Amino acid sequence: MDSTSKMHSIDEFRETSDHAVSRQPEEKMEGRDVNKLSEEMSDMNLDQWKQDVMSGLRVLSVKISAAGTREEIIAAGSDVESILDQLEPIKAETNESQKRKIGISLLESLNNALYANIGRLGRNTDFLDLVVNFGTRAISFLPKGHSGTTDWYFNLGQTYRFRYDLSRAADDLDASIKYLAESLAMTPRNNPKIIMRLDTLGRAYSDKCQCFPEFEVLTASIENLSSAISLAVQGELTIPSVLNYLGGLYLLRSHINKGNELDDIDKAKEYYTHATNHAQETENYPIYLHNLGRSFHLRFKRLGRAEDINTAVDSQIKALEMTHSNDSNLASRLHSLGDTYQTRFASFGSIEDCDHAIGYHEQALSLAPESTPNRACYLSSLGNSYMERFIQLGETEDIKKAIEYQTQAISLTRSDDPDLFGRLNNAGISFRSRFNRFGFLDDLDKAIEYQEMASHLAMKVGRELSSVLFNLGDSYQVRFLRLRRKPDLEYAIGLQVRAVNLTPDSHPNKSNLLDSLGVSCALRFSLKTMLGSLDDINKAIEYQTLAVQLASQKHIKLHTFLSNLSLSYQTRFKHGDPASREDIDAAIEWANQAVGLTPDENTDKYKWLTNLGNAYADRFHLFQEPEDLDRALEAHARAISLAPDGHQLKATLFMNLAISYLHQYKQSENQQALDHSINYLRKAVECQGGHPGDKFSAARLCASLLSSNHRPGAIEAYQVAINWLHRVTWLGDLTATTYYHIFQVNDFFAEAAATAIHGQEYHLALEWVEEGRSIVWRQLLQLKAPVDDLASINPTLAEDIKQVADELYNTITETTASPVDPSKPYLQSQNYYFAAVPKHHRLVYRYDALIEQARKTPGFENFMRPKKGPELAQCAKSGPVVIITAHQSRCDALILLPNQINIKHVPLPNLFRRPALKLYIHNRENSLHTWNIDELTGYRGIRLRAKPDQFEIMLADLWECVARPVLEALGYLASKMDDLPHIIWSITGPLSFLPFHAAGDYSKPRMRLFNFAVSSYNPMLSVLLRPQPPSHIHSRIVAIGQEATLGQALLPCTKEELDSIKSHTKAPVEFTQLEGHKATATAAESAMQECDWIHLACHATPCSYNPMASAFWLHESKLELRQIIQNPLKNKGLAYLSACQTAAGEEPLPNESAHLASGMLIAGYYSVIATIWGIFDKDAPLVADKVYAQLIKDGQMDYTQSAMALHKATGELRQKVGEKEFARWVPFIHIGL
């Protein structure tokens, strides 16, 4: 799906003419030497001032001729001002006054004395300042209608231009154009000086438009020069140099003349043609011929016609052949010809053209001194050529050189240079290309960083915007493929749509844009359960079909368009009518065309073969035609043979072939096919490079095949898969993306644990179960893990880890609830997500490097690694911890007992065959609850809707299949205890949604779990290993109630609930109550920091697509889980969440415990009382009253008795409402210690 596109920087629009105007004035004015003037002055018996002026002129002439240092030039300037002061009186004389005529003659002599040194001092700023000041003041001496005025204006205009060459000041250039234009306006059309003056003014306009390419300025420049040329032609004068400048102006305007750029290019070509026709026998002919070739080059970029680019190459080659080795234009002509070859290569794919481009660009660079302004341009173009050759041939050295030259070019480019955006854009393409090959994510981040800057600059410059947006969109599309983040794909589509809309159908790049947009639409359709609408795949096919139609048969990307179109047809086939062959047949046809058009040496051919093999495999899977499977195997084998070693897609290729062999095995039961499948899966895992997700999938499938076919090595393969999964769910992902990856591997850990249990590897099974639970919470806990042991050995490293971990923790929690708003323009920088992602990745790279450094310290080899089984087994402190694992193949209980490392294993009946789990799987929404807010008065949130008999059957199944076997294994059924034991349940997989604490056979006496044990739940074992704060240090509790919330049902009993809590708080217990307008999110956050316990009586809302955005509804605000965990709490006790569904997990993520209750546990509370669905509003005060009556006694707060207190409170509620009123008492649960 590589849809890269290149856009090179625009060359300077003209070359310096070989007949450049001399730095001498165009002619000497009619002055006379000082001695002759002296004689005339004496004869005329003029006043003494005349003698003083002549004396000063003599001295000044000598001074100027000898001046070289700044001080000498400044001194000469003072003398010039003195002479002008002496001549000032002649302004009062009449035009016919002899005295004025003599004064003007003296002024002209002074002018000649200055300009006689312009060749020697013309690159000296101080001297040019002197001459400009003199000329500006001298013009005021000239009488109206003076015959030499045009010469004075011309020389002053030229001097300003000379000074602009050094200062690059816009004011100097404007002044130059002003005086040159006035000089030209005063010059008769038949004056032989007209040609040089037109030429000089053309140069000035050229400089102006090159540096400040505004449409109005260019248009005015074109009109002025066109008028001048028109007058000159009427006088039968030929001015090829001015025709050349005019062509250059049209060429430059074409870049910003939206909608009419082709007209300007054609005009440029017309004027360049006229210039060459009038100068074939002159020394300037190579200049005009070269520029004519450039106009054909740009015309090709706009129309894509082969004859234009061929003419461009021929013209520029001929111009280069006529260029002398010492010509100052040689480097620029070499560079321009290299660009033209590069364009032809990018369009038609002849590697010979790319080699020519590199050769010419290298020659140009070798001729450019370090200080030349063009060096950055030459470096960038050379880098672009190496980049294009890498994309074609895949040679590592080429992309290394490409990035080296392109980054050098950027470093040499001024921030206000109009070509900077193109250089950034192209460097971004190189970084993305290197990522496509090797898979290093920092390359992709760098690509996006460069191309984001390029897009903003392109909008300011006003040219090539569609190309820049297209490339930026492609980079976001690639990052979506790597990280599966929704905002990346939506942003890519927004950019691509804009690029398509900015580009006319006649533009040769339109097919590239359409194809890439089609790929993005197809990707969004593939994720339709999370993102897209069902018409996305139809749009994809529409766009990609048009891309194929617009592309010529010789288009270098045609095979890409065909293969991507094939992929879209494959995707639609998979989601369409399974009995219809039309889409899969079309997919195979287009894929075959793509393969047939691509030579074996093309680095993309393996991709097209892979797509073809997958299409054949899809058709075989449905229609079972053996020849399709044979073709799939052949295509995948060829793809592997053509893919370069180390390519990040190599793992995918091995896996595709392995799956095809697996199909063959399932069809024929041929053991050799199974051997091949396992072998290629191992190769997929072991090969260099590759997406971690592909490696994980290959290792998992390999482990599954080994296990199901009773072959050795399954446990080792599962461990390899888990190691790769760590890199799939890495810290570099934002939380919502991590949840997506977890969803993709939802039952993997249960599968792995089942295999380990089968092999009696109970500690290993415990490790794997723990690794598969609450992955996001565990990552956050890791970032807050103490580093005290390391600090005693290496305090500096420990402090660095803590600092980076804190920053990373804040970054994760900040970005979690900041999704892209698709309704906002995609180029708005308001979106925090796009600024946060690169920072987040940089922090992760730094954190990973520091952790690896710590692991090299003796004794810290397992620093921050997942805990091993024996260590996890010690989490049972005051009672048993029971882990329930459930997989299609088996169900088991692993029991951890205090002070024991060994694990007690209890096999359980397969719940997947029992009504309890069937009820959950097939009818969960209707049987357990509805996800709509219940509007019936008296409920807080979601109401239980199961039919009583169905629910009772489910609870009986849980008793018979889980609770009873576990109680028997613990000996709790046979003995009667005064104090009930406390069991902490850790439930995995889909069972985690079921109310185990209510398990029981309600048709028989006493056969209920609550009669034999107090039950708690726990999201992960690591939480139980945290040091537990003593309860006696707690003395402050905050109770927050919100009776009325906008858009939510009234909760009239919240005041009664809070009053009941207050009634139990006696000194020294401090009680804070927040209600109504005082119960804001800010106030709640502050109270959580200050108080030891918290009670929340309000509405709450889970967030299925982003659990971190789950929230409590408070006064005119929400308190999100993200905000709570962003500021970790220390040594807290109880969090009582008397709100709806605060412990309701999300169905797609059963192992994550991604709800408010677990979030409070992670935030720093050790005990949480919560609800798994809606509760009766009037029940809340009763339960709270009974709980706090147990936990607060004699001024002492004891959170460690929370589980027992809730057990007794719900027992009293059961007695009041009836045992089978499950909706009333079952929702209340305890989590934690």
Secondary structure, DSSP 8 states (H G I E B T S, - for coil): ------------S----TT---SS-SS--S---HHHHHHHHHHTT--HHHHHHHHHHHHHHHHHHH--SHHHHHHHHHHHHHHHHHHGGGGGS-TT-HHHHHHHHHHHHHHHHHHTTHHHHTT-HHHHHHHHHHHHHHHTTS-TT-TTHHHHHHHHHHHHHHHHHHH--HHHHHHHHHHHHHHHHTS-TT-TTHHHHHHHHHHHHHHHHHHS--HHHHHHHHHHHHHHHHHHHHTT---HHHHHHHHHHHHHHTTT-TT-HHHHHHHHHHHHHHHHHT-TTSTTHHHHHHHHHHHHHHHHHHH--HHHHHHHHHHHHHHHHTS-TT-TTHHHHHHHHHHHHHHHHHHH--HHHHHHHHHHHHHHHHTS-TT-TTHHHHHHHHHHHHHHHHHHH--HHHHHHHHHHHHHHHHTS-TT-TTHHHHHHHHHHHHHHHHHHH--HHHHHHHHHHHHHHHHHHHHHTSSHHHHHHHHHHHHHHHHHHH--HHHHHHHHHHHHHHHHHS-TTSTTHHHHHHHHHHHHHHHHHTTTTS--TTHHHHHHHHHHHHHHHS-TT-TTHHHHHHHHHHHHHHHHHHS-TT--HHHHHHHHHHHHHHHHS-TTSTTHHHHHHHHHHHHHHHHHHH--HHHHHHHHHHHHHHHHHS-TT-TTHHHHHHHHHHHHHHHHHHH--HHHHHHHHHHHHHHHHSSS--HHHHHHHHHHHHHHHHHTT-TTHHHHHHHHHHHHHHHT-TTS-HHHHHHHHHHTTTHHHHHHHHHHHTT-HHHHHHHHHHTS-HHHHHHHHHT---HHHHHH-HHHHHHHHHHHHHHHHHHHHHHT----TTS-TT-TT-HHHHHHHHHHHHHHHHHHHHHHHHTSTT-TTTT----HHHHGGG-SSS-EEEEEE-SS-EEEEEE-TT--S-EEEEE--GGGSHHHHHHHHHHHHHTB-SS---STTEES--B---HHHHHHHHHHHIIIIIHHHHHHHTTTT---SS--EEEEEE-GGGGGS-GGG-B-TTSTT-BGGGT-EEEE-S-HHHHTS----GGG--EEEEEE-S--TTS---TTHHHHHHHHHHT--TT-EEEEEEGGG--HHHHHHHHHH-SEEEEESEEE--SS-GGG-EEEETTEEEEHHHHHHS---S--EEEEESTTTT---TT-TTS--SHHHHHHHHT-SEEEEESS-EETTHHHHHHHHHHHHHEETTEE-GGGHHHHHHHHHHHHHHHH-TT-HHHHTTEEEEE-
